[in-house]
Amino acid sequence: MAKEKTLDDLFLDTLKDIYYAEKKILKALPKMARAASSADLKAAFEKHKDETDGHVERLQQVFELLGKRVQGKTCPAIDGIVEEGEEIMEEFKGTPA
């Protein structure tokens, strides 16, 4: 018989999901900044990257406080968002958009 899931299990599962998403975003933001033709947009992506670095650090601290290994869990939602962003960058490459 499977172990009954608890709110702690849900919290840890969600934490892993968020950690994965933040790491995925962290990887995508520099590409987005390079693809941007607007200086303001580049700056916004760079600022967002700095903020996301902080999110990742805080999530790592939460894992440590819980005594759990820092670990992500694949999040298809963020994978889809990043993939769509890559498609948009390719579609608008070389344009002022």
LINCORZI-V383713 format. One record per residue. RES is the residue in one small letter. PHI is phi in radians with two decimals (999 if undefined). PSI is psi as a letter, one per 30 degrees, with the letter a starting at -180 (NA if undefined). OMEGA is omega in radians with two decimals (999 if undefined). Layout:
BEGIN
{{RES	PHI	PSI	OMEGA} {RES	PHI	PSI	OMEGA}}
END
This chain:
BEGIN
{{m	999	k	-3.11} {a	-1.23	k	3.11} {k	-1.16	k	3.11} {e	-1.20	k	-3.14} {k	-1.35	k	-3.14} {t	-2.03	l	3.05} {l	-1.12	e	3.07} {d	-1.09	e	3.10} {d	-1.09	e	3.12} {l	-1.09	e	3.14} {f	-1.06	e	-3.13} {l	-1.13	e	3.12} {d	-1.09	e	3.12} {t	-1.16	e	3.10} {l	-1.05	e	3.11} {k	-1.11	e	3.13} {d	-1.11	e	-3.14} {i	-1.15	e	3.14} {y	-1.06	e	3.11} {y	-1.02	e	-3.11} {a	-1.09	e	-3.13} {e	-1.11	e	3.11} {k	-1.14	e	3.12} {k	-1.14	e	3.11} {i	-1.12	e	-3.14} {l	-1.02	e	3.12} {k	-1.29	e	-3.07} {a	-1.40	e	-3.02} {l	-1.06	e	3.10} {p	-1.07	e	3.09} {k	-1.11	e	-3.14} {m	-1.17	e	3.12} {a	-1.12	e	3.13} {r	-1.14	e	-3.09} {a	-1.37	f	-3.08} {a	-1.28	k	3.10} {s	-1.65	f	3.13} {s	-1.47	k	3.11} {a	-1.08	e	3.13} {d	-1.13	e	3.14} {l	-1.18	e	3.07} {k	-0.99	e	-3.13} {a	-1.09	e	3.13} {a	-1.13	e	3.10} {f	-1.13	e	3.13} {e	-1.16	e	3.09} {k	-1.13	e	3.13} {h	-1.07	e	3.11} {k	-1.08	e	3.12} {d	-1.06	e	3.12} {e	-1.13	e	-3.13} {t	-1.17	e	3.03} {d	-0.96	e	3.12} {g	-1.12	e	3.11} {h	-1.08	e	-3.12} {v	-1.09	e	3.13} {e	-1.07	e	3.14} {r	-1.16	e	3.10} {l	-1.11	e	3.10} {q	-1.08	e	3.10} {q	-1.12	e	3.13} {v	-1.11	e	3.08} {f	-0.98	e	-3.13} {e	-1.08	e	3.13} {l	-1.07	e	3.13} {l	-1.44	f	-3.10} {g	1.26	g	-3.11} {k	-1.95	l	3.09} {r	-1.23	k	3.09} {v	-1.19	j	-3.04} {q	-2.72	k	3.05} {g	-1.64	l	3.07} {k	-2.23	k	-3.09} {t	-0.84	k	-3.13} {c	-2.09	j	-3.12} {p	-1.02	f	-3.13} {a	-1.10	e	-3.12} {i	-1.23	e	3.07} {d	-1.03	e	3.13} {g	-1.16	e	3.13} {i	-1.13	e	3.14} {v	-1.14	e	3.11} {e	-1.07	e	3.11} {e	-1.11	e	3.09} {g	-1.06	e	3.11} {e	-1.13	e	3.10} {e	-1.11	e	3.13} {i	-1.14	e	3.12} {m	-1.06	e	3.13} {e	-1.19	e	-3.11} {e	-1.10	e	-3.06} {f	-1.82	g	-3.13} {k	-0.97	k	3.10} {g	1.42	g	3.12} {t	-1.86	l	3.12} {p	-1.31	f	-3.11} {a	-1.22	NA	999}}
END
